Amino acid sequence: MDAKLMAPGAGGACADSVCAEGGTEMDFYEEVGIAPYINAHDTYTVYGGSRMAPQTLEAMAQAARHFVDMEELQRTLGQRIAQMTHNEAAFLCNGASAGMLTAAAVCMARGSMWRFSRLPEIVRGTAGEIVTLHCQHNAYDKAIAASGARVVEVGDADETPVYELEGALNENTAAVFYFASALYARASLPLEEVIRIAHGRGVPVVVDAAAQLPPVDNLWRFTQMGADLVIFSGGKTLCGPQDSGLILGRADLIEDCIRFGAPAHGVCRSGKISREAMAGLYTAIKLYLQTDQTAHTAQLRQMNETIARALEPLDAVARTEIVPFGPVGQTYPRLFAYLKQGIDAKAVRDAMRKAHIYIGIEPEKNAIYISPLNLSAEEAVQVEHCLVSVLTAGPETRP
Ligand SMILES: *Cc1c(COP(=O)(O)O)cnc(C)c1O
């Protein structure tokens, strides 16, 4: 299939008001000889994450035109974001990963510039341990250890006994890091209980909620439950700059994020965020909060349904299903197509990739899935046509 036919077109990606009008930005990629893809998989960083709204891009362009005092910009946008998200305070950085590193460093230093400045070295008085739940171990938690903390895991793959969490907490514990994802609920302890136990020992709780949007009220739900700091990625469903992230929470800890976090010298410096990305993140959050989430979800569901109707009659497809949640429990709908025996989900994914379309698979269920989050209406039609043609193609989709 001709890659040019598969180029992203104009149109709403996430929603009319959120990520609308991607635009046909062929010129730059043409110049450098990179063929663009359609992202029907999800907001994965390896494909570029999500698509920013024109208002977001415009705010970034405006921010680029002038110089400002970066601390003033950080404080001003932080205050506005905090107010919009019903939080005490907010800190902007270049990703959720940097947010985790910054939160770890702040909790370890306990207000001391000297202790902070020595990180990742643990000097006298530094709280050198961070407790995590083993069952929540994930690809992103290296950001915690990057602070210099010794990560102390409690529990196992099946359960997290309360006595293990209680036993792990001591005077060297900087924080408990909690990965908010419905997927780990079975073996995990509820966040409320972790907060109760940790706060009983005077230990703060930091929540990695990087991908936990929607629902939109997660922006304040975890902090209202008592979490001390909560971290979100700016470049996923928020549709902010791919290199942006957010820490929300306690005013005194956010004050230390401003003191110790980028651009301050030290272990967090790699979390540096530009004024353009700050303006973009702020605007993306504003748009996200203005979005009618019910209407947006209905729009995504409709895209799924349209594609499902095209796939249902195909011989290769056993059945389709619209699941009402994202890969880590977010509340947006995805379309699954379970393939008949003899049709290989991996081969279908590879064939789609050759046509410059990313889709997801669950090999153990021999299923393919698509997430319409990043699709314009025009792209959704291309995805549908290409899926139909790949699934009816025959030999190359057989293992
Ligand atoms: C995506 C993600 C991160 C990292 O977010 P970035 O903004 O890409 O740095 C961290 N934790 C979890 C659980 C994530 O899903």
The ligand as a Gaussian input file, in Angstrom:
#p B3LYP/6-31G(d) Opt

LIG

0 1
 C        3.731000       6.876000      30.592000
 C        4.002000       6.536000      32.007000
 C        5.058000       7.136000      32.697000
 C        6.023000       8.082000      32.020000
 O        5.405000       9.205000      31.515000
 P        6.224000      10.240000      30.594000
 O        5.388000      11.464000      30.605000
 O        6.311000       9.587000      29.242000
 O        7.553000      10.426000      31.218000
 C        5.250000       6.813000      34.018000
 N        4.436000       5.929000      34.645000
 C        3.418000       5.319000      34.016000
 C        2.575000       4.363000      34.771000
 C        3.168000       5.598000      32.680000
 O        2.159000       4.990000      32.047000

